Amino acid sequence: MTALTIESTADDHRIAQLAALAISLMWLEASLPSPIPGVKPGLANIVILLVLRQYGLATAAWVSGLRVIAGSLLLGSFLTPGFVLSCAGAASSLVVLALVGRFSARWISLVGVSVLAAFAHISAQLAVVSWWMMPGVNVWASSPLFATAAWLGGLVNGVLAEQWLRKVKHVPTA
């Protein structure tokens, strides 16, 4: 019998480091009070935006997936309704990033990408709540509030990501 050996690559290390950065921001955000239950600024998405611009969609998807899974394990929310909402939001955001990512950065800024991804994120979460958690309840009535929060969060995160790229020119890794 031969032993199974798994060798990691430089890309594997970069993805792990970037996921750790996103998880750290997720953990920081979890400790912040929220004036509206369920509304968070999505600070970890800044890392996803930076990774998307610097390394592409595949790496952004890996970092996002690892953030959701490992972050939920660290926060004790793995396989809870919050985890399902996080998965739905992350998956829908990645779909938007894939669609919008086909356009040049000249056509849509990182701020625009961030706002679109934030709207996709909250829309998916409201759909999951409406379909699975609270069927029969009109959760869409609260969509203006959540859409405003998504717009503000997407705007702030996009501006922060743009500023980072202008000043630093790359995503930090060890």
Secondary structure per residue as TSV (DSSP state, phi and psi in degrees):
chain	resnum	aa	ss	phi	psi
A	1	M	-	360.0	140.3
A	2	T	-	-103.6	146.3
A	3	A	-	-79.0	141.9
A	4	L	-	-80.4	121.8
A	5	T	-	-114.4	135.4
A	6	I	-	-119.9	121.9
A	7	E	-	-105.8	135.8
A	8	S	-	-93.7	151.5
A	9	T	-	-106.6	173.0
A	10	A	H	-61.5	-35.7
A	11	D	H	-63.9	-40.1
A	12	D	H	-60.5	-43.3
A	13	H	H	-65.0	-43.1
A	14	R	H	-62.3	-45.1
A	15	I	H	-61.6	-43.2
A	16	A	H	-63.1	-41.6
A	17	Q	H	-67.0	-42.6
A	18	L	H	-68.3	-37.5
A	19	A	H	-64.2	-39.3
A	20	A	H	-62.9	-38.7
A	21	L	H	-64.6	-45.3
A	22	A	H	-63.6	-40.4
A	23	I	H	-65.0	-38.3
A	24	S	H	-61.7	-42.8
A	25	L	H	-67.4	-36.9
A	26	M	H	-62.9	-41.9
A	27	W	H	-66.9	-42.4
A	28	L	H	-60.2	-46.2
A	29	E	H	-62.0	-35.6
A	30	A	H	-64.1	-24.2
A	31	S	T	-86.7	-9.9
A	32	L	S	-83.4	140.3
A	33	P	-	-70.3	148.9
A	34	S	-	-117.7	125.5
A	35	P	S	-68.8	-25.1
A	36	I	S	-123.9	120.3
A	37	P	T	-53.7	130.8
A	38	G	T	88.8	-7.4
A	39	V	-	-101.0	121.1
A	40	K	-	-133.6	155.4
A	41	P	-	-72.1	-17.2
A	42	G	-	72.1	43.6
A	43	L	T	-56.4	-34.7
A	44	A	H	-63.2	-22.7
A	45	N	H	-69.2	-19.4
A	46	I	H	-60.7	-43.8
A	47	V	H	-63.1	-42.7
A	48	I	H	-61.5	-42.7
A	49	L	H	-62.3	-44.1
A	50	L	H	-63.9	-42.7
A	51	V	H	-64.1	-41.9
A	52	L	H	-56.5	-47.9
A	53	R	H	-69.5	-36.5
A	54	Q	H	-89.9	-37.3
A	55	Y	H	-118.6	-11.1
A	56	G	-	100.4	174.6
A	57	L	H	-64.8	-42.0
A	58	A	H	-60.8	-44.7
A	59	T	H	-68.2	-39.0
A	60	A	H	-61.7	-39.0
A	61	A	H	-65.3	-42.4
A	62	W	H	-61.8	-47.1
A	63	V	H	-62.9	-43.6
A	64	S	H	-63.1	-46.6
A	65	G	H	-62.1	-43.6
A	66	L	H	-65.0	-38.1
A	67	R	H	-61.2	-46.2
A	68	V	H	-64.0	-48.0
A	69	I	H	-71.9	-55.5
A	70	A	H	-66.5	-38.7
A	71	G	H	-62.1	-41.0
A	72	S	H	-68.8	-33.6
A	73	L	H	-64.7	-43.7
A	74	L	H	-67.0	-35.7
A	75	L	H	-86.9	-4.8
A	76	G	T	76.2	25.6
A	77	S	-	-115.4	12.7
A	78	F	T	-61.6	132.3
A	79	L	T	64.0	20.1
A	80	T	S	-94.6	170.7
A	81	P	H	-55.9	-36.3
A	82	G	H	-61.7	-36.7
A	83	F	H	-65.5	-42.9
A	84	V	H	-62.2	-42.5
A	85	L	H	-63.0	-41.0
A	86	S	H	-63.9	-42.9
A	87	C	H	-61.4	-45.7
A	88	A	H	-62.4	-44.8
A	89	G	H	-63.8	-44.9
A	90	A	H	-65.1	-42.9
A	91	A	H	-63.7	-44.4
A	92	S	H	-68.1	-35.8
A	93	S	H	-63.1	-41.1
A	94	L	H	-65.5	-34.8
A	95	V	H	-62.9	-44.9
A	96	V	H	-63.4	-42.6
A	97	L	H	-61.3	-36.8
A	98	A	H	-67.0	-42.3
A	99	L	H	-70.1	-46.7
A	100	V	H	-74.7	-27.9
A	101	G	T	-63.4	-16.1
A	102	R	T	-73.6	-17.6
A	103	F	S	-88.2	150.1
A	104	S	-	-68.5	153.7
A	105	A	T	-62.6	-19.9
A	106	R	T	-70.8	-26.0
A	107	W	T	-89.9	-32.0
A	108	I	S	-144.6	127.9
A	109	S	-	-76.4	168.9
A	110	L	H	-64.7	-28.6
A	111	V	H	-65.3	-45.9
A	112	G	H	-62.1	-42.6
A	113	V	H	-60.2	-44.3
A	114	S	H	-62.8	-44.0
A	115	V	H	-64.7	-44.0
A	116	L	H	-61.7	-42.6
A	117	A	H	-65.2	-37.8
A	118	A	H	-65.2	-41.0
A	119	F	H	-64.2	-40.7
A	120	A	H	-63.5	-41.4
A	121	H	H	-59.4	-52.9
A	122	I	H	-70.9	-33.2
A	123	S	H	-63.2	-43.0
A	124	A	H	-64.5	-40.5
A	125	Q	H	-65.7	-42.8
A	126	L	H	-63.5	-36.9
A	127	A	H	-64.0	-42.5
A	128	V	H	-64.7	-43.3
A	129	V	I	-62.4	-44.9
A	130	S	I	-65.0	-41.4
A	131	W	I	-81.8	-42.1
A	132	W	I	-107.1	-47.1
A	133	M	I	-86.4	-36.6
A	134	M	S	-136.6	58.0
A	135	P	T	-62.7	140.9
A	136	G	T	90.2	-12.3
A	137	V	S	-99.8	135.4
A	138	N	-	-81.4	79.3
A	139	V	G	-71.0	-19.0
A	140	W	G	-67.7	-17.3
A	141	A	G	-63.2	-26.6
A	142	S	G	-90.3	3.9
A	143	S	H	-61.8	-32.9
A	144	P	H	-60.5	-39.4
A	145	L	H	-64.1	-47.7
A	146	F	H	-68.8	-35.2
A	147	A	H	-65.2	-39.6
A	148	T	H	-63.3	-43.8
A	149	A	H	-63.8	-40.0
A	150	A	H	-64.8	-42.2
A	151	W	H	-61.7	-47.2
A	152	L	H	-64.5	-46.6
A	153	G	H	-63.1	-44.7
A	154	G	H	-62.8	-40.3
A	155	L	H	-64.2	-50.9
A	156	V	H	-62.7	-47.2
A	157	N	H	-63.2	-40.7
A	158	G	H	-64.1	-43.4
A	159	V	H	-63.2	-43.7
A	160	L	H	-62.7	-41.2
A	161	A	H	-65.5	-44.1
A	162	E	H	-59.8	-46.2
A	163	Q	H	-62.4	-40.6
A	164	W	H	-59.9	-47.9
A	165	L	H	-65.3	-34.6
A	166	R	H	-67.5	-37.5
A	167	K	H	-89.0	-40.7
A	168	V	H	-101.7	-31.4
A	169	K	-	76.4	-5.1
A	170	H	S	-156.1	166.4
A	171	V	-	-86.1	133.1
A	172	P	-	-70.7	131.0
A	173	T	-	-137.8	160.8
A	174	A	-	-70.6	360.0
